[in-house]
Amino acid sequence: MLLYNRLNSTNRYVALDVETTGFSPQNGDRVIEIGAVAIEDQGIVAEFSSLIDVGKKIPWRAQQVHGITNEMLQDEPGPDEVLPEFYNFIAGSILIAHNASFDIKFLRHEFSLLGMSLNNRSLCTLKMSRKQYPHLPNHKLETVSRYLLGKSCEQMQMHRALDDAKLAGMIWLEMNEQWDA
């Protein structure tokens, strides 16, 4: 069984992460930040990052996780501006995320609010790391990153979309490299 999709020159992968106002789009929670990196030929070739003003107050608990405040979203573009641009960025790509079901669920909801759909294939570095590294104390993005990347991940700001997307992409690349070795 092939655990990982090995890179080839015909595929574009996009590692992504979203920050949200809560845990459930069904309860009205929304995406307030998207970060993504495009991966081709074993490296990051492009980035996408945007805060999103959804016209909703960010609960204090969510602010404590990602550090995004209501003031930071003032004058930022809305979903109707950001999401079509992001859709073009990920077009034809295989998506990669750490806990992909969470990110994909939110993105599908956001796209549906604009009458769009998300049909990209996706890979989950959380699931992959659980299979490949069962000995780790947990499989949080930070833990897996430190294990695979060492000090190279220390400059990243955890729980911000672009840095988390970069880490997901980097650990996916590292897992692929180890798998191929």
OpenMM code with the backbone's topology and positions (N, CA, C; nanometers):
from openmm import Vec3, app, unit

residues = "MET LEU LEU TYR ASN ARG LEU ASN SER THR ASN ARG TYR VAL ALA LEU ASP VAL GLU THR THR GLY PHE SER PRO GLN ASN GLY ASP ARG VAL ILE GLU ILE GLY ALA VAL ALA ILE GLU ASP GLN GLY ILE VAL ALA GLU PHE SER SER LEU ILE ASP VAL GLY LYS LYS ILE PRO TRP ARG ALA GLN GLN VAL HIS GLY ILE THR ASN GLU MET LEU GLN ASP GLU PRO GLY PRO ASP GLU VAL LEU PRO GLU PHE TYR ASN PHE ILE ALA GLY SER ILE LEU ILE ALA HIS ASN ALA SER PHE ASP ILE LYS PHE LEU ARG HIS GLU PHE SER LEU LEU GLY MET SER LEU ASN ASN ARG SER LEU CYS THR LEU LYS MET SER ARG LYS GLN TYR PRO HIS LEU PRO ASN HIS LYS LEU GLU THR VAL SER ARG TYR LEU LEU GLY LYS SER CYS GLU GLN MET GLN MET HIS ARG ALA LEU ASP ASP ALA LYS LEU ALA GLY MET ILE TRP LEU GLU MET ASN GLU GLN TRP ASP ALA".split()
positions = [
    Vec3(0.0844, -0.1186, 0.0000),
    Vec3(0.0000, 0.0000, 0.0000),
    Vec3(0.0885, 0.1243, 0.0000),
    Vec3(0.0598, 0.2175, -0.0880),
    Vec3(0.1351, 0.3417, -0.0958),
    Vec3(0.0827, 0.4379, 0.0111),
    Vec3(0.1686, 0.4730, 0.1072),
    Vec3(0.1267, 0.5631, 0.2141),
    Vec3(0.1269, 0.7085, 0.1699),
    Vec3(0.2178, 0.7443, 0.0818),
    Vec3(0.2350, 0.8838, 0.0437),
    Vec3(0.2282, 0.8968, -0.1073),
    Vec3(0.1792, 1.0081, -0.1529),
    Vec3(0.1859, 1.0384, -0.2948),
    Vec3(0.3228, 1.0959, -0.3223),
    Vec3(0.4039, 1.0211, -0.3919),
    Vec3(0.5375, 1.0706, -0.4241),
    Vec3(0.5254, 1.1840, -0.5234),
    Vec3(0.6165, 1.2792, -0.5126),
    Vec3(0.6169, 1.3931, -0.6034),
    Vec3(0.6482, 1.3478, -0.7448),
    Vec3(0.5807, 1.4045, -0.8394),
    Vec3(0.6227, 1.3920, -0.9779),
    Vec3(0.5981, 1.5248, -1.0458),
    Vec3(0.6571, 1.5430, -1.1589),
    Vec3(0.6580, 1.6757, -1.2215),
    Vec3(0.5209, 1.7200, -1.2707),
    Vec3(0.4245, 1.6290, -1.2780),
    Vec3(0.2942, 1.6687, -1.3294),
    Vec3(0.1981, 1.7119, -1.2191),
    Vec3(0.2355, 1.6950, -1.0935),
    Vec3(0.1461, 1.7293, -0.9834),
    Vec3(0.1897, 1.8550, -0.9112),
    Vec3(0.0915, 1.9328, -0.8724),
    Vec3(0.1144, 2.0487, -0.7877),
    Vec3(0.0411, 2.0179, -0.6577),
    Vec3(0.1102, 2.0398, -0.5492),
    Vec3(0.0546, 2.0185, -0.4168),
    Vec3(0.0443, 2.1535, -0.3490),
    Vec3(-0.0570, 2.1709, -0.2673),
    Vec3(-0.0706, 2.2940, -0.1892),
    Vec3(-0.0936, 2.2553, -0.0447),
    Vec3(0.0033, 2.2917, 0.0407),
    Vec3(-0.0128, 2.2739, 0.1848),
    Vec3(-0.0853, 2.3968, 0.2368),
    Vec3(-0.1864, 2.3758, 0.3195),
    Vec3(-0.2686, 2.4879, 0.3642),
    Vec3(-0.3044, 2.4769, 0.5107),
    Vec3(-0.3498, 2.5888, 0.5628),
    Vec3(-0.4013, 2.5943, 0.6994),
    Vec3(-0.5010, 2.7089, 0.7068),
    Vec3(-0.6001, 2.6933, 0.7919),
    Vec3(-0.6957, 2.8007, 0.8174),
    Vec3(-0.7013, 2.8288, 0.9662),
    Vec3(-0.7271, 2.9537, 0.9991),
    Vec3(-0.7590, 2.9932, 1.1367),
    Vec3(-0.9048, 3.0365, 1.1353),
    Vec3(-0.9758, 3.0040, 1.2433),
    Vec3(-1.1209, 3.0209, 1.2445),
    Vec3(-1.1691, 3.0900, 1.3718),
    Vec3(-1.2987, 3.1198, 1.3728),
    Vec3(-1.3594, 3.1803, 1.4910),
    Vec3(-1.4030, 3.0752, 1.5931),
    Vec3(-1.3923, 2.9485, 1.5562),
    Vec3(-1.4335, 2.8402, 1.6454),
    Vec3(-1.4120, 2.7065, 1.5785),
    Vec3(-1.4847, 2.6054, 1.6255),
    Vec3(-1.4620, 2.4687, 1.5801),
    Vec3(-1.5637, 2.4142, 1.4814),
    Vec3(-1.6750, 2.4856, 1.4586),
    Vec3(-1.7818, 2.4253, 1.3799),
    Vec3(-1.8472, 2.5248, 1.2841),
    Vec3(-1.8315, 2.5022, 1.1539),
    Vec3(-1.9015, 2.5900, 1.0605),
    Vec3(-2.0539, 2.5744, 1.0716),
    Vec3(-2.0999, 2.4576, 1.1159),
    Vec3(-2.2436, 2.4365, 1.1338),
    Vec3(-2.3002, 2.5264, 1.2443),
    Vec3(-2.2125, 2.5709, 1.3369),
    Vec3(-2.2559, 2.6611, 1.4441),
    Vec3(-2.2251, 2.8067, 1.4123),
    Vec3(-2.1925, 2.8348, 1.2855),
    Vec3(-2.1695, 2.9718, 1.2440),
    Vec3(-2.0243, 3.0173, 1.2488),
    Vec3(-1.9321, 2.9282, 1.2842),
    Vec3(-1.7916, 2.9670, 1.2871),
    Vec3(-1.7402, 2.9835, 1.1443),
    Vec3(-1.6429, 3.0739, 1.1292),
    Vec3(-1.5949, 3.1119, 0.9961),
    Vec3(-1.4433, 3.1109, 0.9879),
    Vec3(-1.3928, 3.1061, 0.8675),
    Vec3(-1.2501, 3.1161, 0.8394),
    Vec3(-1.2113, 3.2633, 0.8405),
    Vec3(-1.1101, 3.2984, 0.9212),
    Vec3(-1.0646, 3.4373, 0.9276),
    Vec3(-0.9207, 3.4548, 0.8778),
    Vec3(-0.8543, 3.3430, 0.8479),
    Vec3(-0.7213, 3.3507, 0.7888),
    Vec3(-0.6945, 3.2238, 0.7093),
    Vec3(-0.6374, 3.2419, 0.5904),
    Vec3(-0.5935, 3.1304, 0.5072),
    Vec3(-0.4457, 3.1507, 0.4780),
    Vec3(-0.3695, 3.0427, 0.4907),
    Vec3(-0.2299, 3.0420, 0.4501),
    Vec3(-0.2046, 2.9169, 0.3685),
    Vec3(-0.1265, 2.9300, 0.2631),
    Vec3(-0.0993, 2.8142, 0.1780),
    Vec3(0.0337, 2.8320, 0.1059),
    Vec3(0.0970, 2.7193, 0.0780),
    Vec3(0.2198, 2.7185, -0.0018),
    Vec3(0.2049, 2.6141, -0.1111),
    Vec3(0.2432, 2.6507, -0.2334),
    Vec3(0.2410, 2.5578, -0.3458),
    Vec3(0.3753, 2.4857, -0.3510),
    Vec3(0.3696, 2.3553, -0.3727),
    Vec3(0.4898, 2.2720, -0.3767),
    Vec3(0.4990, 2.2063, -0.5138),
    Vec3(0.6114, 2.2270, -0.5776),
    Vec3(0.6418, 2.1623, -0.7050),
    Vec3(0.7893, 2.1262, -0.7034),
    Vec3(0.8241, 2.0153, -0.7633),
    Vec3(0.9648, 1.9761, -0.7762),
    Vec3(1.0410, 1.9830, -0.6446),
    Vec3(0.9839, 1.9255, -0.5398),
    Vec3(1.0501, 1.9132, -0.4091),
    Vec3(1.0662, 2.0438, -0.3325),
    Vec3(0.9984, 2.1509, -0.3711),
    Vec3(1.0144, 2.2747, -0.2970),
    Vec3(0.8940, 2.3662, -0.3066),
    Vec3(0.8925, 2.4645, -0.2192),
    Vec3(0.7863, 2.5650, -0.2165),
    Vec3(0.8132, 2.6665, -0.3267),
    Vec3(0.7131, 2.6866, -0.4137),
    Vec3(0.7299, 2.7763, -0.5278),
    Vec3(0.6415, 2.9005, -0.5213),
    Vec3(0.5405, 2.9004, -0.4332),
    Vec3(0.4511, 3.0161, -0.4223),
    Vec3(0.3808, 3.0119, -0.2875),
    Vec3(0.3355, 3.1294, -0.2428),
    Vec3(0.2632, 3.1409, -0.1157),
    Vec3(0.1333, 3.2173, -0.1364),
    Vec3(0.0374, 3.1871, -0.0508),
    Vec3(-0.0890, 3.2605, -0.0456),
    Vec3(-0.1198, 3.2848, 0.1010),
    Vec3(-0.1529, 3.4074, 0.1352),
    Vec3(-0.1855, 3.4380, 0.2740),
    Vec3(-0.2810, 3.5561, 0.2792),
    Vec3(-0.3852, 3.5426, 0.3585),
    Vec3(-0.4782, 3.6542, 0.3754),
    Vec3(-0.5580, 3.6401, 0.5044),
    Vec3(-0.5728, 3.7513, 0.5734),
    Vec3(-0.6737, 3.7619, 0.6774),
    Vec3(-0.8056, 3.7863, 0.6063),
    Vec3(-0.9171, 3.7521, 0.6715),
    Vec3(-1.0490, 3.7667, 0.6099),
    Vec3(-1.1449, 3.8279, 0.7114),
    Vec3(-1.2058, 3.9385, 0.6738),
    Vec3(-1.3069, 4.0015, 0.7587),
    Vec3(-1.4420, 3.9402, 0.7250),
    Vec3(-1.4917, 3.8567, 0.8149),
    Vec3(-1.6200, 3.7894, 0.7922),
    Vec3(-1.7352, 3.8635, 0.8593),
    Vec3(-1.7066, 3.9795, 0.9178),
    Vec3(-1.8124, 4.0571, 0.9829),
    Vec3(-1.8641, 3.9920, 1.1097),
    Vec3(-1.7827, 3.9149, 1.1733),
    Vec3(-1.8220, 3.8428, 1.2952),
    Vec3(-1.7139, 3.8643, 1.4000),
    Vec3(-1.7542, 3.8851, 1.5216),
    Vec3(-1.6588, 3.9016, 1.6314),
    Vec3(-1.5889, 3.7692, 1.6614),
    Vec3(-1.4612, 3.7797, 1.6917),
    Vec3(-1.3830, 3.6609, 1.7249),
    Vec3(-1.3949, 3.6357, 1.8745),
    Vec3(-1.4424, 3.5190, 1.9130),
    Vec3(-1.4517, 3.4877, 2.0557),
    Vec3(-1.3132, 3.4913, 2.1223),
    Vec3(-1.3114, 3.5260, 2.2483),
    Vec3(-1.1862, 3.5373, 2.3234),
    Vec3(-1.1069, 3.4069, 2.3206),
    Vec3(-1.1769, 3.2931, 2.3341),
    Vec3(-1.1083, 3.1629, 2.3330),
    Vec3(-1.0335, 3.1407, 2.2025),
    Vec3(-1.0936, 3.1790, 2.0904),
    Vec3(-1.0274, 3.1636, 1.9608),
    Vec3(-0.9080, 3.2583, 1.9504),
    Vec3(-0.9244, 3.3806, 2.0003),
    Vec3(-0.8136, 3.4769, 1.9981),
    Vec3(-0.6945, 3.4236, 2.0773),
    Vec3(-0.7220, 3.3525, 2.1859),
    Vec3(-0.6150, 3.2966, 2.2681),
    Vec3(-0.5346, 3.1907, 2.1922),
    Vec3(-0.5971, 3.1217, 2.0994),
    Vec3(-0.5288, 3.0170, 2.0231),
    Vec3(-0.4398, 3.0776, 1.9150),
    Vec3(-0.4981, 3.1621, 1.8290),
    Vec3(-0.4225, 3.2098, 1.7129),
    Vec3(-0.3732, 3.3532, 1.7238),
    Vec3(-0.4222, 3.4269, 1.8182),
    Vec3(-0.3747, 3.5640, 1.8372),
    Vec3(-0.4336, 3.6648, 1.7415),
    Vec3(-0.5306, 3.6267, 1.6616),
    Vec3(-0.5947, 3.7192, 1.5681),
    Vec3(-0.7057, 3.7928, 1.6413),
    Vec3(-0.7000, 3.9247, 1.6390),
    Vec3(-0.7981, 4.0066, 1.7095),
    Vec3(-0.8977, 4.0687, 1.6116),
    Vec3(-1.0074, 4.1177, 1.6674),
    Vec3(-1.1074, 4.1869, 1.5858),
    Vec3(-1.0454, 4.3070, 1.5152),
    Vec3(-0.9569, 4.3771, 1.5834),
    Vec3(-0.8921, 4.4953, 1.5256),
    Vec3(-0.8052, 4.4576, 1.4053),
    Vec3(-0.7433, 4.3418, 1.4098),
    Vec3(-0.6585, 4.2982, 1.2988),
    Vec3(-0.7385, 4.2748, 1.1712),
    Vec3(-0.8672, 4.2438, 1.1854),
    Vec3(-0.9499, 4.2147, 1.0680),
    Vec3(-1.0132, 4.3390, 1.0064),
    Vec3(-1.0081, 4.4506, 1.0784),
    Vec3(-1.0633, 4.5732, 1.0223),
    Vec3(-0.9900, 4.6082, 0.8941),
    Vec3(-1.0641, 4.6447, 0.7929),
    Vec3(-1.0109, 4.6838, 0.6621),
    Vec3(-0.9492, 4.5688, 0.5834),
    Vec3(-0.9655, 4.4454, 0.6293),
    Vec3(-0.9199, 4.3294, 0.5518),
    Vec3(-1.0299, 4.2902, 0.4529),
    Vec3(-0.9935, 4.2220, 0.3447),
    Vec3(-1.0948, 4.1823, 0.2459),
    Vec3(-1.1912, 4.0788, 0.3023),
    Vec3(-1.3081, 4.0717, 0.2423),
    Vec3(-1.4086, 3.9745, 0.2816),
    Vec3(-1.3913, 3.8430, 0.2075),
    Vec3(-1.4701, 3.7421, 0.2449),
    Vec3(-1.4608, 3.6113, 0.1806),
    Vec3(-1.4863, 3.6167, 0.0304),
    Vec3(-1.5775, 3.7044, -0.0128),
    Vec3(-1.6099, 3.7131, -0.1554),
    Vec3(-1.4929, 3.7614, -0.2399),
    Vec3(-1.3955, 3.8250, -0.1779),
    Vec3(-1.2752, 3.8686, -0.2479),
    Vec3(-1.1624, 3.7654, -0.2342),
    Vec3(-1.1439, 3.7124, -0.1146),
    Vec3(-1.0317, 3.6224, -0.0881),
    Vec3(-1.0531, 3.4832, -0.1463),
    Vec3(-1.1702, 3.4256, -0.1260),
    Vec3(-1.1912, 3.2859, -0.1626),
    Vec3(-1.1820, 3.2580, -0.3123),
    Vec3(-1.2349, 3.3419, -0.4016),
    Vec3(-1.2129, 3.3147, -0.5442),
    Vec3(-1.0644, 3.3186, -0.5830),
    Vec3(-0.9890, 3.4088, -0.5219),
    Vec3(-0.8450, 3.4147, -0.5479),
    Vec3(-0.7766, 3.2877, -0.4955),
    Vec3(-0.8166, 3.2432, -0.3777),
    Vec3(-0.7605, 3.1207, -0.3212),
    Vec3(-0.7990, 2.9995, -0.4062),
    Vec3(-0.9208, 2.9968, -0.4548),
    Vec3(-0.9685, 2.8894, -0.5414),
    Vec3(-0.8774, 2.8759, -0.6639),
    Vec3(-0.8409, 2.9880, -0.7228),
    Vec3(-0.7494, 2.9862, -0.8371),
    Vec3(-0.6113, 2.9362, -0.7965),
    Vec3(-0.5660, 2.9707, -0.6761),
    Vec3(-0.4347, 2.9277, -0.6273),
    Vec3(-0.4272, 2.7757, -0.6121),
    Vec3(-0.5370, 2.7132, -0.5689),
    Vec3(-0.5363, 2.5684, -0.5437),
    Vec3(-0.5879, 2.4870, -0.6618),
    Vec3(-0.6313, 2.5513, -0.7680),
    Vec3(-0.6903, 2.4804, -0.8824),
    Vec3(-0.5982, 2.3694, -0.9317),
    Vec3(-0.6531, 2.2502, -0.9441),
    Vec3(-0.5797, 2.1364, -0.9964),
    Vec3(-0.4760, 2.0780, -0.9025),
    Vec3(-0.4711, 2.1252, -0.7794),
    Vec3(-0.3693, 2.0810, -0.6837),
    Vec3(-0.4239, 1.9755, -0.5885),
    Vec3(-0.3327, 1.8936, -0.5386),
    Vec3(-0.3641, 1.8031, -0.4285),
    Vec3(-0.3356, 1.8812, -0.3009),
    Vec3(-0.4324, 1.8860, -0.2103),
    Vec3(-0.4203, 1.9653, -0.0885),
    Vec3(-0.3579, 1.8835, 0.0235),
    Vec3(-0.2755, 1.9506, 0.1033),
    Vec3(-0.2085, 1.8894, 0.2178),
    Vec3(-0.2396, 1.9753, 0.3399),
    Vec3(-0.2773, 1.9120, 0.4491),
    Vec3(-0.3011, 1.9862, 0.5735),
    Vec3(-0.2773, 1.8941, 0.6923),
    Vec3(-0.2441, 1.9532, 0.8042),
    Vec3(-0.2301, 1.8785, 0.9287),
    Vec3(-0.3671, 1.8826, 0.9952),
    Vec3(-0.4320, 1.7685, 1.0046),
    Vec3(-0.5719, 1.7555, 1.0431),
    Vec3(-0.6585, 1.8096, 0.9292),
    Vec3(-0.6376, 1.7517, 0.8125),
    Vec3(-0.7019, 1.7984, 0.6890),
    Vec3(-0.8539, 1.8025, 0.6995),
    Vec3(-0.9156, 1.7110, 0.7707),
    Vec3(-1.0623, 1.7099, 0.7775),
    Vec3(-1.1154, 1.8417, 0.8342),
    Vec3(-1.0468, 1.8994, 0.9310),
    Vec3(-1.0885, 2.0269, 0.9898),
    Vec3(-1.0804, 2.1395, 0.8859),
    Vec3(-0.9646, 2.1538, 0.8237),
    Vec3(-0.9449, 2.2627, 0.7286),
    Vec3(-1.0360, 2.2491, 0.6072),
    Vec3(-1.0465, 2.1278, 0.5544),
    Vec3(-1.1282, 2.1039, 0.4353),
    Vec3(-1.2758, 2.1283, 0.4660),
    Vec3(-1.3205, 2.0864, 0.5841),
    Vec3(-1.4602, 2.1087, 0.6242),
    Vec3(-1.4918, 2.2582, 0.6227),
    Vec3(-1.4040, 2.3384, 0.6808),
    Vec3(-1.4262, 2.4834, 0.6841),
    Vec3(-1.4195, 2.5445, 0.5449),
    Vec3(-1.3222, 2.5029, 0.4655),
    Vec3(-1.3115, 2.5584, 0.3307),
    Vec3(-1.4316, 2.5218, 0.2450),
    Vec3(-1.4782, 2.3981, 0.2548),
    Vec3(-1.5982, 2.3586, 0.1791),
    Vec3(-1.7173, 2.4456, 0.2178),
    Vec3(-1.7305, 2.4706, 0.3475),
    Vec3(-1.8409, 2.5545, 0.3941),
    Vec3(-1.8288, 2.6971, 0.3381),
    Vec3(-1.7090, 2.7541, 0.3477),
    Vec3(-1.6883, 2.8905, 0.2977),
    Vec3(-1.7145, 2.8991, 0.1471),
    Vec3(-1.6637, 2.8016, 0.0721),
    Vec3(-1.6882, 2.8013, -0.0724),
    Vec3(-1.8372, 2.7863, -0.1022),
    Vec3(-1.9068, 2.7015, -0.0264),
    Vec3(-2.0501, 2.6809, -0.0511),
    Vec3(-2.1301, 2.8083, -0.0290),
    Vec3(-2.0877, 2.8915, 0.0662),
    Vec3(-2.1566, 3.0186, 0.0895),
    Vec3(-2.1474, 3.1115, -0.0318),
    Vec3(-2.0481, 3.0881, -0.1167),
    Vec3(-2.0307, 3.1681, -0.2386),
    Vec3(-2.0783, 3.0930, -0.3632),
    Vec3(-2.1433, 2.9774, -0.3422),
    Vec3(-2.1926, 2.8986, -0.4550),
    Vec3(-2.0819, 2.8247, -0.5281),
    Vec3(-1.9709, 2.8002, -0.4603),
    Vec3(-1.8573, 2.7304, -0.5196),
    Vec3(-1.8412, 2.5955, -0.4506),
    Vec3(-1.7644, 2.5067, -0.5136),
    Vec3(-1.7392, 2.3771, -0.4505),
    Vec3(-1.5889, 2.3515, -0.4435),
    Vec3(-1.5520, 2.2612, -0.3542),
    Vec3(-1.4127, 2.2212, -0.3360),
    Vec3(-1.4057, 2.0709, -0.3565),
    Vec3(-1.3405, 2.0297, -0.4655),
    Vec3(-1.3342, 1.8879, -0.4994),
    Vec3(-1.1921, 1.8347, -0.5072),
    Vec3(-1.0941, 1.9124, -0.4627),
    Vec3(-0.9547, 1.8687, -0.4673),
    Vec3(-0.9343, 1.7464, -0.3779),
    Vec3(-0.8442, 1.6582, -0.4205),
    Vec3(-0.8003, 1.5493, -0.3345),
    Vec3(-0.7198, 1.6097, -0.2215),
    Vec3(-0.7140, 1.5398, -0.1086),
    Vec3(-0.6368, 1.5918, 0.0041),
    Vec3(-0.5601, 1.4811, 0.0743),
    Vec3(-0.4509, 1.5233, 0.1382),
    Vec3(-0.3656, 1.4363, 0.2186),
    Vec3(-0.3557, 1.4967, 0.3580),
    Vec3(-0.3493, 1.4117, 0.4576),
    Vec3(-0.3450, 1.4589, 0.5961),
    Vec3(-0.2126, 1.4198, 0.6614),
    Vec3(-0.1312, 1.5204, 0.6932),
    Vec3(-0.0026, 1.4921, 0.7572),
    Vec3(-0.0208, 1.4424, 0.9007),
    Vec3(-0.1315, 1.4750, 0.9644),
    Vec3(-0.1588, 1.4221, 1.0982),
    Vec3(-0.1745, 1.2704, 1.0910),
    Vec3(-0.2598, 1.2223, 1.0012),
    Vec3(-0.2796, 1.0778, 0.9859),
    Vec3(-0.1508, 1.0093, 0.9421),
    Vec3(-0.0790, 1.0720, 0.8505),
    Vec3(0.0455, 1.0141, 0.8015),
    Vec3(0.1474, 1.0015, 0.9144),
    Vec3(0.1575, 1.1054, 0.9982),
    Vec3(0.2555, 1.1023, 1.1069),
    Vec3(0.2184, 0.9980, 1.2124),
    Vec3(0.0898, 0.9774, 1.2362),
    Vec3(0.0484, 0.8745, 1.3318),
    Vec3(0.0906, 0.7357, 1.2854),
    Vec3(0.0820, 0.7110, 1.1550),
    Vec3(0.1226, 0.5808, 1.1006),
    Vec3(0.2743, 0.5663, 1.0994),
    Vec3(0.3429, 0.6726, 1.0580),
    Vec3(0.4873, 0.6649, 1.0392),
    Vec3(0.5658, 0.6769, 1.1704),
    Vec3(0.5136, 0.7547, 1.2656),
    Vec3(0.5874, 0.7824, 1.3893),
    Vec3(0.4996, 0.7578, 1.5120),
    Vec3(0.4556, 0.6340, 1.5329),
    Vec3(0.3651, 0.6058, 1.6455),
    Vec3(0.4306, 0.6285, 1.7819),
    Vec3(0.5622, 0.6362, 1.7868),
    Vec3(0.6344, 0.6528, 1.9126),
    Vec3(0.6327, 0.7971, 1.9655),
    Vec3(0.5897, 0.8937, 1.8844),
    Vec3(0.5879, 1.0324, 1.9315),
    Vec3(0.4867, 1.0480, 2.0450),
    Vec3(0.5124, 1.1397, 2.1396),
    Vec3(0.4201, 1.1559, 2.2525),
    Vec3(0.2824, 1.2074, 2.2097),
    Vec3(0.2783, 1.2837, 2.1006),
    Vec3(0.1541, 1.3277, 2.0382),
    Vec3(0.1865, 1.3607, 1.8935),
    Vec3(0.0886, 1.3952, 1.8170),
    Vec3(0.1106, 1.4203, 1.6748),
    Vec3(0.0652, 1.5597, 1.6347),
    Vec3(0.0746, 1.6525, 1.7293),
    Vec3(0.0474, 1.7929, 1.6995),
    Vec3(0.1486, 1.8406, 1.5959),
    Vec3(0.1105, 1.9407, 1.5199),
    Vec3(0.1989, 1.9938, 1.4170),
    Vec3(0.3346, 2.0342, 1.4745),
    Vec3(0.3341, 2.0982, 1.5893),
    Vec3(0.4591, 2.1422, 1.6515),
    Vec3(0.5482, 2.0235, 1.6876),
    Vec3(0.4902, 1.9187, 1.7427),
    Vec3(0.5669, 1.8004, 1.7835),
    Vec3(0.6279, 1.7305, 1.6624),
    Vec3(0.5479, 1.7079, 1.5601),
    Vec3(0.5967, 1.6400, 1.4400),
    Vec3(0.7026, 1.7258, 1.3712),
    Vec3(0.6817, 1.8564, 1.3676),
    Vec3(0.7782, 1.9478, 1.3057),
    Vec3(0.9116, 1.9442, 1.3776),
    Vec3(0.9070, 1.9501, 1.5091),
    Vec3(1.0327, 1.9455, 1.5854),
    Vec3(1.1052, 1.8123, 1.5642),
    Vec3(1.0300, 1.7052, 1.5576),
    Vec3(1.0904, 1.5736, 1.5378),
    Vec3(1.1560, 1.5635, 1.3997),
    Vec3(1.0865, 1.6084, 1.2964),
    Vec3(1.1374, 1.5919, 1.1600),
    Vec3(1.2299, 1.7041, 1.1144),
    Vec3(1.2049, 1.8251, 1.1613),
    Vec3(1.2785, 1.9411, 1.1087),
    Vec3(1.3775, 1.9996, 1.2078),
    Vec3(1.3685, 1.9603, 1.3335),
    Vec3(1.4592, 2.0122, 1.4352),
    Vec3(1.4440, 2.1616, 1.4537),
    Vec3(1.5546, 2.2291, 1.4658),
    Vec3(1.5536, 2.3722, 1.4951),
    Vec3(1.5012, 2.4572, 1.3800),
    Vec3(1.4928, 2.4015, 1.2599),
    Vec3(1.4488, 2.4820, 1.1462),
    Vec3(1.3048, 2.5303, 1.1586),
    Vec3(1.2281, 2.4729, 1.2518),
    Vec3(1.0893, 2.5166, 1.2688),
    Vec3(1.0727, 2.6153, 1.3839),
    Vec3(1.1789, 2.6460, 1.4556),
    Vec3(1.1664, 2.7311, 1.5741),
    Vec3(1.1300, 2.8751, 1.5434),
    Vec3(1.1573, 2.9215, 1.4224),
    Vec3(1.1259, 3.0597, 1.3862),
    Vec3(0.9811, 3.0773, 1.3412),
    Vec3(0.9076, 2.9697, 1.3333),
    Vec3(0.7690, 2.9744, 1.2867),
    Vec3(0.6758, 3.0161, 1.4003),
    Vec3(0.5706, 3.0872, 1.3639),
    Vec3(0.4697, 3.1283, 1.4611),
    Vec3(0.3540, 3.0283, 1.4544),
    Vec3(0.3462, 2.9430, 1.5539),
    Vec3(0.2435, 2.8398, 1.5565),
    Vec3(0.1040, 2.9032, 1.5640),
    Vec3(0.0102, 2.8355, 1.5012),
    Vec3(-0.1303, 2.8765, 1.4977),
    Vec3(-0.1528, 3.0054, 1.4200),
    Vec3(-0.0664, 3.0324, 1.3257),
    Vec3(-0.0934, 3.1339, 1.2238),
    Vec3(-0.0885, 3.0592, 1.0915),
    Vec3(-0.1816, 3.0892, 1.0052),
    Vec3(-0.2086, 3.0055, 0.8893),
    Vec3(-0.0888, 2.9845, 0.7970),
    Vec3(-0.0187, 3.0895, 0.7587),
    Vec3(0.0902, 3.0712, 0.6633),
    Vec3(0.2034, 2.9877, 0.7222),
    Vec3(0.2441, 3.0158, 0.8443),
    Vec3(0.3519, 2.9370, 0.9048),
    Vec3(0.3102, 2.7913, 0.9266),
    Vec3(0.1862, 2.7686, 0.9688),
    Vec3(0.1394, 2.6307, 0.9855),
    Vec3(0.1330, 2.5584, 0.8503),
    Vec3(0.0938, 2.6294, 0.7449),
    Vec3(0.0922, 2.5699, 0.6111),
    Vec3(0.2338, 2.5350, 0.5666),
    Vec3(0.3284, 2.6257, 0.5918),
    Vec3(0.4687, 2.5974, 0.5568),
    Vec3(0.5186, 2.4735, 0.6305),
    Vec3(0.4876, 2.4647, 0.7597),
    Vec3(0.5307, 2.3482, 0.8377),
    Vec3(0.4678, 2.2197, 0.7843),
    Vec3(0.3392, 2.2233, 0.7534),
    Vec3(0.2728, 2.1041, 0.6992),
    Vec3(0.3394, 2.0625, 0.5683),
    Vec3(0.3695, 2.1587, 0.4839),
    Vec3(0.4375, 2.1279, 0.3583),
    Vec3(0.5761, 2.0712, 0.3804),
    Vec3(0.6501, 2.1298, 0.4724),
    Vec3(0.7867, 2.0846, 0.4999),
    Vec3(0.7883, 1.9440, 0.5608),
    Vec3(0.6947, 1.9150, 0.6513),
    Vec3(0.6952, 1.7803, 0.7091),
    Vec3(0.6471, 1.6779, 0.6072),
    Vec3(0.5560, 1.7181, 0.5194),
    Vec3(0.5119, 1.6272, 0.4136),
    Vec3(0.6288, 1.5947, 0.3208),
    Vec3(0.7043, 1.6958, 0.2826),
    Vec3(0.8220, 1.6728, 0.1991),
    Vec3(0.9222, 1.5815, 0.2699),
    Vec3(0.9455, 1.6055, 0.3985),
    Vec3(1.0391, 1.5234, 0.4749),
    Vec3(0.9896, 1.3788, 0.4868),
    Vec3(0.8604, 1.3596, 0.5092),
    Vec3(0.8062, 1.2241, 0.5165),
    Vec3(0.8225, 1.1534, 0.3827),
    Vec3(0.8009, 1.2253, 0.2738),
    Vec3(0.8204, 1.1668, 0.1410),
    Vec3(0.9657, 1.1277, 0.1192),
    Vec3(1.0562, 1.2144, 0.1608),
    Vec3(1.1985, 1.1869, 0.1445),
    Vec3(1.2389, 1.0625, 0.2234),
    Vec3(1.1920, 1.0536, 0.3482),
    Vec3(1.2246, 0.9373, 0.4305),
    Vec3(1.1631, 0.8104, 0.3718),
    Vec3(1.0444, 0.8232, 0.3178),
    Vec3(0.9764, 0.7078, 0.2597),
    Vec3(1.0514, 0.6568, 0.1378),
    Vec3(1.1054, 0.7498, 0.0566),
    Vec3(1.1781, 0.7135, -0.0641),
    Vec3(1.3180, 0.6597, -0.0358),
    Vec3(1.3730, 0.6914, 0.0836),
    Vec3(1.5120, 0.6526, 0.1151),
    Vec3(1.5269, 0.5031, 0.1355),
] * unit.nanometer
topology = app.Topology()
chain = topology.addChain("A")
for resn in residues:
    res = topology.addResidue(resn, chain)
    for name in ("N", "CA", "C"):
        topology.addAtom(name, app.Element.getBySymbol(name[0]), res)
